[in-house]
Amino acid sequence: MTLPQGLAFAIVGTMMILFVWGRLRYDVVAALALVAAVVSGIVPADKAFSGFGDDVVIIVASALLVSAAIAKSGVMEEVVRPLGPYLTTPRRQVFALVFAVVVLSTFIKNVGALAILMPVAFQLAKRTGTPPSWLLMPLASGSLIGGLITLVGTSPNVIVARVRADIVGEPFRMFDYAPVGLAVAAVGLAYLTFAYRLLPKDRQGGSSLDAAINIENYVVEAAVPDGSPLVGKRAAEIGTLDEGVSTVTTVVRDQERRHRVTPGLRLKAGDILLIEGEPDSLERAVVRAGLQLSGPAGEAAAEGDADEVGTVEAVVTGSSPLVGETHGSAGLCDRFGLDLIAISRSGERITERLRSVRFRPGDVVVIQGRLDHVPDALKELGLLPLAERELELGRGRRRWIPVAVLALAIGAIVSGLLPIAVAFFAAAVLLVLTKALALREAYEAIEWPIVVLLGALIPVSDAVRTTGATDLIAGWLSVATAALPPTGALALIMVAAMAVTPFLNNAATVLVMAPIAASLAGTLGLRPDPFLMAVAIGAACDFLTPFGHQSNTLVMGPGGYRFGDYWRLGLPLSLLVVVVAVPAIAVVWPLSR
């Protein structure tokens, strides 16, 4: 063992210990590893920051932004929601949700796909009485499986493609992962459709803000413009736009207030409607009916000025100067530049126009205004913002733009017109230019700790390979696998990646293990491609812990899961992945040279 190899082992070993220790964030650990590698000389100083300009970082950051735009658009919910009447049993619900998340996570980041479909799962559970615990973990597992199908579905695939480019001169292409990924996805979908019963049905999710502060239905005020599909329709027909969840409580016409909406009342352009419903249903009704929220902020949002206008949900505290005041008397618009978009009051239906409602302690309000003014205004008005919830009322979004942009990017990649990194970066820029995603939201969508992790560890990973440390480890592994057939060595690599991922983070696992797997293949006289595929699949398939992947963490609280619940569903699924993926890899990517 040479000195550079010893230093590489020491740095990587210390890094792995710090990852498992968990006291330092993984991006900080990666940065420390890079500093140590540069100081020790195994990474040249002029290459220290080369990782931040690597295609891997560009693809991952751009894919996160595209995922956020599609999640904000609500398109997938629009596609899945009409199936609601047919999804009457838990088995049908699990099948539909897992199938949808597999398809979606094929082209966007898996955690983004999960975030899009979780509200749909909650709505199905609420309407049919299905335990949310039966739906959420299968949904999370499906998001991981779907990411195996394309290069951009999950970070391990992107990183493995880069390692292959370093070794054989050409990266994996967009759909090189599809044959094996589709086989695993098909078996995983079949398993999850029946295995959801392994999960507890009597678990209650973590307490929500809704329960804590007793949020009931909101009431919004919106105008019926010319060209709205509601013109000439009965007021009750607004319920057809969101499965009957929202209702019109009051119609204001020519300054006349109607407290009771009669069955025969037909709407006209210019009518002001008070609409009551849940936040999601109100958003659907407003968008589908082409309504315009009242007030100057609503007009600004309708014009697409999303970078400057934001929407905040807040509670009126007992000490707030708003108590006893109305929208006008408190000067929300004149003094603070804020507009009242919606209000929720426990135990009372609101039939007055919002500008006439007098605020009470405990009211939950949705206000809209310029982003640079909102924080100070909230503080001065004694309003407590609810950071955990995000409402899109009044944010007119051109919903299909993100889908169209993603389709263009995929088309450019498949046709060979643009490299993957350029295509996804161009898609991200286009989404911001078309205001499908505000610039502020774009920066928030990028997971900067992941960017730092990748940018810091790419030079370290390259150093481990160039010092010959990976060849040394591969030699040791070849002795351990001497009695195994080639498929046995392949399975060992996949299982090792599965075992390490919960403790290292899947990106770090691939950066460490992919060069070792490729060196092992060379030592055994086999092709590197199947071993790289095994690392990618193993690192992407952590079904056993709540902390190995963000998708697992995201459903833990809402589903009321405990650590052992992940083993109930995940252990058989992990075994199935190995049993299906290893022979599939061997067929699609022959082991022998």
Secondary structure as UniProt FT lines:
FT   HELIX           3..21
FT   HELIX           26..40
FT   HELIX           45..47
FT   TURN            48..49
FT   HELIX           50..53
FT   HELIX           55..73
FT   HELIX           75..80
FT   HELIX           81..86
FT   HELIX           90..105
FT   TURN            106..107
FT   HELIX           110..128
FT   HELIX           132..146
FT   TURN            147..148
FT   TURN            151..152
FT   HELIX           155..168
FT   TURN            174..177
FT   HELIX           178..195
FT   HELIX           196..198
FT   HELIX           209..213
FT   STRAND          218..223
FT   TURN            226..227
FT   TURN            229..232
FT   HELIX           235..241
FT   TURN            242..244
FT   STRAND          247..253
FT   TURN            254..255
FT   STRAND          256..258
FT   TURN            263..264
FT   TURN            269..270
FT   STRAND          272..277
FT   HELIX           279..289
FT   STRAND          292..293
FT   HELIX           296..302
FT   TURN            303..304
FT   TURN            306..308
FT   STRAND          309..316
FT   TURN            318..319
FT   TURN            321..322
FT   TURN            327..336
FT   STRAND          338..344
FT   TURN            346..347
FT   HELIX           354..356
FT   TURN            361..362
FT   STRAND          364..370
FT   TURN            371..373
FT   HELIX           374..381
FT   STRAND          383..385
FT   TURN            387..388
FT   TURN            393..394
FT   TURN            399..400
FT   HELIX           401..414
FT   TURN            415..416
FT   HELIX           420..433
FT   TURN            434..435
FT   HELIX           439..445
FT   HELIX           448..466
FT   TURN            467..468
FT   HELIX           469..480
FT   TURN            481..483
FT   HELIX           486..504
FT   HELIX           506..523
FT   TURN            524..525
FT   HELIX           528..540
FT   HELIX           550..559
FT   HELIX           563..588
//
